[in-house]
Amino acid sequence: MISQKKILEDLINKDKKLKKILVNSKKCPFILKPIIKEEVLFFELAQSIVGQQISAKVADIIWKRMVSYSSCKKSFLIYISQSSLKWAREQGLSQRKHEYIKSIAENIVSNKLSLEVVKKLTDDDAKKFLLSLRGVGPWTAEMFLMFAYKRLDVFSIGDIALRRAIAEIYNIDQEDQKEMIKISRRWSPYRSVVCWYLWEYLGV
């Protein structure tokens, strides 16, 4: 496996502006080997769904409440598959998000759905598969591929924090998504790594 040092050096050679954010003392978690188990993958996907369209701070509070009822990721998967809407609302989770997460959990527990199959898919095919799941949009699919599968070349233009960081570093308009996508292509095949350092740069 290629070292973080080499990845960061390659990125800075491609884009000198990245020197500002690529702090070598911070270890990017995406360079680690992913744990391909249904309960671990579900845990990551559920967390991404919880975080949709709300602030990171609020999402973190809700998530901590939710996971406090389970001793491990396996028991969390089973607990969510059997959870009630009343319980979900008490944790601050919306009815719709609870429906999405519970449905995915039920399908995994009953072996109707496997998140492990993503391992064999390309980034594009993996994203299509994830988007076929109710409640999973582009941002959620991209977060899942980065955080659960440690895919190294994913970029999420729908992430507001990423757009804010890029706008600041490259001195461009925060709404100029076309230019941001163009800039991100310089970082391939390590776009996920740059995303992580951009989040770190903003402190989110």
Secondary structure per residue as TSV (DSSP state, phi and psi in degrees):
chain	resnum	aa	ss	phi	psi
A	1	M	-	360.0	135.6
A	2	I	-	-64.9	140.8
A	3	S	-	-77.2	155.8
A	4	Q	H	-60.4	-41.7
A	5	K	H	-55.3	-46.2
A	6	K	H	-66.0	-41.6
A	7	I	H	-60.4	-46.8
A	8	L	H	-66.2	-38.4
A	9	E	H	-62.6	-44.8
A	10	D	H	-61.2	-41.4
A	11	L	H	-65.4	-43.5
A	12	I	H	-66.7	-35.5
A	13	N	H	-63.4	-34.1
A	14	K	H	-79.1	-32.9
A	15	D	-	-148.0	99.6
A	16	K	G	-60.8	-26.9
A	17	K	G	-65.6	-20.1
A	18	L	G	-72.0	-15.8
A	19	K	G	-56.7	-30.3
A	20	K	G	-63.9	-30.2
A	21	I	T	-111.6	-19.8
A	22	L	-	-84.1	81.9
A	23	V	-	-87.0	112.1
A	24	N	T	-65.0	-22.4
A	25	S	T	-71.5	-19.0
A	26	K	S	-93.5	124.6
A	27	K	-	-88.4	120.0
A	28	C	-	-73.2	122.8
A	29	P	G	-67.0	-18.5
A	30	F	G	-70.6	-15.8
A	31	I	G	-81.7	-14.1
A	32	L	S	-74.2	163.3
A	33	K	-	-77.4	132.1
A	34	P	-	-72.1	153.5
A	35	I	-	-98.8	108.4
A	36	I	-	-93.7	81.9
A	37	K	-	-135.1	142.5
A	38	E	H	-53.3	-46.1
A	39	E	H	-66.9	-33.2
A	40	V	H	-72.1	-43.2
A	41	L	H	-66.1	-41.2
A	42	F	H	-62.0	-43.0
A	43	F	H	-54.3	-46.4
A	44	E	H	-68.2	-42.3
A	45	L	H	-66.9	-42.2
A	46	A	H	-61.4	-41.4
A	47	Q	H	-62.9	-39.3
A	48	S	H	-65.6	-40.0
A	49	I	H	-65.3	-42.5
A	50	V	H	-58.5	-38.1
A	51	G	T	-79.9	-2.3
A	52	Q	T	-62.5	128.4
A	53	Q	T	55.7	25.1
A	54	I	S	-134.3	163.8
A	55	S	-	-67.3	153.5
A	56	A	H	-59.2	-35.9
A	57	K	H	-65.4	-47.0
A	58	V	H	-65.5	-43.5
A	59	A	H	-59.3	-41.0
A	60	D	H	-64.1	-40.4
A	61	I	H	-63.5	-48.4
A	62	I	H	-61.8	-44.9
A	63	W	H	-62.5	-43.6
A	64	K	H	-62.3	-37.8
A	65	R	H	-63.3	-45.5
A	66	M	H	-62.4	-46.9
A	67	V	H	-75.8	-14.7
A	68	S	T	-67.0	-13.7
A	69	Y	T	-88.0	-4.6
A	70	S	-	-126.4	147.1
A	71	S	S	-87.4	-20.6
A	72	C	S	-155.8	174.7
A	73	K	H	-68.8	-31.4
A	74	K	H	-66.3	-45.9
A	75	S	H	-69.7	-28.8
A	76	F	H	-65.0	-43.2
A	77	L	H	-58.6	-47.6
A	78	I	H	-67.1	-42.2
A	79	Y	H	-59.7	-45.8
A	80	I	H	-65.2	-37.7
A	81	S	H	-63.1	-23.0
A	82	Q	T	-109.9	2.0
A	83	S	-	-72.3	153.3
A	84	S	-	-100.5	160.1
A	85	L	H	-63.9	-36.5
A	86	K	H	-58.3	-45.8
A	87	W	H	-61.3	-46.0
A	88	A	H	-59.3	-45.8
A	89	R	H	-64.3	-33.9
A	90	E	H	-65.6	-26.7
A	91	Q	H	-86.6	-8.5
A	92	G	T	96.9	9.1
A	93	L	-	-88.5	137.2
A	94	S	-	-71.7	159.0
A	95	Q	H	-58.4	-44.1
A	96	R	H	-65.2	-45.5
A	97	K	H	-64.3	-37.0
A	98	H	H	-63.6	-41.9
A	99	E	H	-58.7	-46.1
A	100	Y	H	-61.0	-51.1
A	101	I	H	-67.1	-42.8
A	102	K	H	-64.3	-41.9
A	103	S	H	-60.6	-43.8
A	104	I	H	-64.4	-43.5
A	105	A	H	-61.2	-46.3
A	106	E	H	-59.4	-43.1
A	107	N	H	-68.7	-32.2
A	108	I	H	-71.4	-46.9
A	109	V	H	-60.5	-37.5
A	110	S	T	-88.8	7.4
A	111	N	T	63.7	24.4
A	112	K	S	-87.4	-17.0
A	113	L	-	-138.2	140.0
A	114	S	-	-130.2	126.1
A	115	L	S	-85.3	-15.2
A	116	E	G	-67.3	-23.5
A	117	V	G	-63.3	-21.6
A	118	V	G	-58.8	-27.5
A	119	K	G	-52.9	-36.2
A	120	K	G	-87.5	-6.1
A	121	L	S	-96.4	151.7
A	122	T	-	-70.0	167.2
A	123	D	H	-56.2	-44.2
A	124	D	H	-66.0	-44.7
A	125	D	H	-68.6	-35.5
A	126	A	H	-63.1	-41.7
A	127	K	H	-65.0	-41.3
A	128	K	H	-62.0	-43.0
A	129	F	H	-61.6	-46.6
A	130	L	H	-65.4	-38.5
A	131	L	H	-66.7	-17.8
A	132	S	T	-77.4	-13.1
A	133	L	S	-84.3	132.9
A	134	R	T	-61.1	128.1
A	135	G	T	94.9	-5.3
A	136	V	-	-104.3	114.3
A	137	G	-	-103.8	-177.4
A	138	P	H	-54.9	-46.0
A	139	W	H	-61.7	-45.5
A	140	T	H	-63.1	-42.7
A	141	A	H	-62.0	-42.2
A	142	E	H	-67.0	-41.7
A	143	M	H	-62.8	-41.3
A	144	F	H	-62.7	-44.8
A	145	L	H	-64.7	-35.2
A	146	M	H	-73.8	-55.1
A	147	F	H	-80.9	-35.9
A	148	A	T	-89.6	-47.6
A	149	Y	T	-94.3	-5.1
A	150	K	-	53.4	37.0
A	151	R	-	-70.2	130.5
A	152	L	S	-88.3	-11.6
A	153	D	S	-123.9	51.9
A	154	V	-	-114.3	139.0
A	155	F	-	-130.6	139.5
A	156	S	-	-119.1	95.8
A	157	I	T	-69.1	-19.2
A	158	G	T	-79.0	-5.6
A	159	D	-	-84.9	116.1
A	160	I	H	-62.1	-40.8
A	161	A	H	-63.0	-41.0
A	162	L	H	-62.5	-43.3
A	163	R	H	-63.4	-39.0
A	164	R	H	-63.8	-44.2
A	165	A	H	-65.6	-43.8
A	166	I	H	-64.6	-42.7
A	167	A	H	-58.4	-40.7
A	168	E	H	-70.4	-46.5
A	169	I	H	-71.5	-37.6
A	170	Y	H	-100.5	0.9
A	171	N	T	54.9	52.1
A	172	I	-	-127.8	167.9
A	173	D	-	-68.0	137.2
A	174	Q	T	-63.7	-20.5
A	175	E	T	-95.1	-1.5
A	176	D	-	-82.8	72.7
A	177	Q	H	-66.4	-33.7
A	178	K	H	-60.0	-45.8
A	179	E	H	-67.2	-37.0
A	180	M	H	-65.7	-40.6
A	181	I	H	-64.4	-39.2
A	182	K	H	-62.3	-45.2
A	183	I	H	-61.7	-43.4
A	184	S	H	-63.0	-26.2
A	185	R	G	-64.4	-24.9
A	186	R	G	-64.9	-26.7
A	187	W	G	-85.6	-10.9
A	188	S	T	-61.2	139.8
A	189	P	T	-96.1	31.9
A	190	Y	-	-128.0	40.0
A	191	R	H	-65.0	-35.3
A	192	S	H	-61.5	-40.7
A	193	V	H	-61.3	-44.5
A	194	V	H	-63.9	-41.1
A	195	C	H	-55.8	-45.3
A	196	W	H	-62.0	-43.1
A	197	Y	H	-69.9	-29.1
A	198	L	H	-67.2	-41.1
A	199	W	H	-63.2	-41.7
A	200	E	H	-62.4	-40.1
A	201	Y	H	-60.3	-38.7
A	202	L	H	-83.1	-16.9
A	203	G	T	76.6	31.7
A	204	V	-	-100.5	360.0
